[in-house]
Amino acid sequence: MQITIDQIMSTDVVTVSMDATMQQAQEVFEQFRFHHVVVVENHKAVGVLSDRDMLKTISPFIGKLSEQRRDTNSLKKKVHQVMTRKLVSAKPDLLAAEAALMLLENNISCLPVLDDAGICNGIVTWRDLLRCAVDNSQTDSTDNRESFAA
C-alpha cells in the first residue's frame, strides 16, 4: 500500500506572522516544543522558521551577566528577516516516498502541506517519514513471516 503524506502529517500546525519578533517566535517554540513553525501572511504560508534559525539568530548571552544591548536587540528582529523564504511545500496526496526525496533534494527537514489556496493544513517532517518507513518495514516483515509460515 502506498502511503500519502496526509496519512502521516501533523495537523497541529503552529504558525507565526511575518512581523512577529524573534522574542515572540521564541515563546512559541518554548510553548509548543516543535522544531518548525510555518510563517503566514494573510493566512497563507510564506515561509518556515526552524529552531536552528532561532539558534543562529538569537544571542546566547541573553540572560547572562555578559548580556549587552546588541544581544537583546537580536530578540527584536522580525521573523521575515530570518525565515526560510524559499518555501518548499507539498499537497496532501503526495506519496511519502516522494516527500522524502523532496526533503533530500532540497536539504530541508519539513514540508508544509498546503491546500490549493496556500493554507497550511499540516506539516510532515523527516521524523514522520522515518517513522512511516519503519512502520512499513515492520508490517512487510510480519507479512513475509506469516506467508512463509503458511
N, C-alpha and C positions, 0 to 999 in steps of 0.2 A: 504494500500500500504506500502510495506517495503522500507525504505529509506537506501541507501548506503552512505558511507561517501564521495564518490566523488561528491555527490549532495550538500553537506553542507560544505566541506572543503574550507579553504582559499588557493587560488593558488598563492597569492603574498608571497612566502616564502622568508624570509631573511636568508642568510647563512653567516657564518664566517669560516675562515680557522682555523685548529687546532693550528697553530702557531701564530695566531693573539694575540696581547696583550690584557689585560683586558681594557686598555685605548681605544683601537680600538673598542672592543666589546661594551664598554660603549657609545661610539659615535654612534654606530649602533642602540643601544637601544633608545638613545635620539632622533635620527633622525626619526626612524620608529614607535616608540611608541608601539612596540609589547612586549609581555611578554615572548616570547621564540624565540630563533634563532637556526637554525639547523647548527650543526658543520659538515663541509665536509672536506674530503681528497680525492684528485683526482676526484672531482665532486660527490663522493659518501657520503651519510650520515653516520656519525660515532658516533654522539652524539647530545645532546641537551644542550644548555646553557639557563638558565632561569633568569629572573630578580631577583629572590630570590637568585640564585647562586651569582649574582653580588653583592647583598647587603651583603651577608655573607663574600665576599672576599675583596671588596674594602673598605678601611678605611673611616670611617665617618668624619675623621679630615682633609681630603684633602680640601684645600682652606680656612682653618680656621687658626687663629693665632697660635694655638697649633700644627699645622702640623709639622711632623718630617720626616726624611728620610724614616723610615720604612713605613710611611703612603703612601708616593709617590711610594715606591717600590711595593706596592700592585697593582698599575696600570701596572707594568712591568711583572706581572705573565702572563703566556701563557694560552690561553683558554683550551688547553688539560689538564692543571693541575687542572682545576676547573669543567669542563663539566661533565655531566652525561654520563658515558661511556656505561652503560648497556642500549643500545638503544632498546626501545620497539616501534615497528613501525607496520604499517598496509598496506594492499593492498587496492586499490580504491574500490573494490567490497565488502568490509566488511560492514555488516549491522550496522547501527548507534547504535542499542541496544547492539550489541557485542562490539563495540568500547567503549561504556560507561562502560561495565563490565571490559574491559581491563584496563581502567583508574582506576577504583576502586580496582581491584585486584593487580595492580602494584603501587598504591599510587602515580600516576603521573597526570599531568594536561594537557598533549597534546600527540598527536600521529602524528609523521611524516608519510606521506603517500608516500610510495616508489613504484617505478616500479620494474620489475624483475631484472634490472641492479643495483638497490640500489640507483637510482637517486631520490631525493625528488621532487615530483610534487605538493605537498600540505601539509597542516597541519590541523588537526582537534583538537580543544580544548574542554574543559568541557563546555565552554560558547556556542560553536557551537552546542554541543549535547543538552544542556539545551534549547536553542532557538528552536531547532528541535522538542524536546518533547512538548514544549509549543505550538508551531505552530500546531503540530499534534493533541494535545488535543483540541485546539480551533476548528480545522477543524472537528474532530469527534463530538464535542459538537454541532456544527452548523448542521452537517448531521443528528444527532439524533433529533434535534428540528424540522428540515424540514420533516423527515419521520413521526414524531409524529403528526405534524400538518396535514399531508395528510390523 
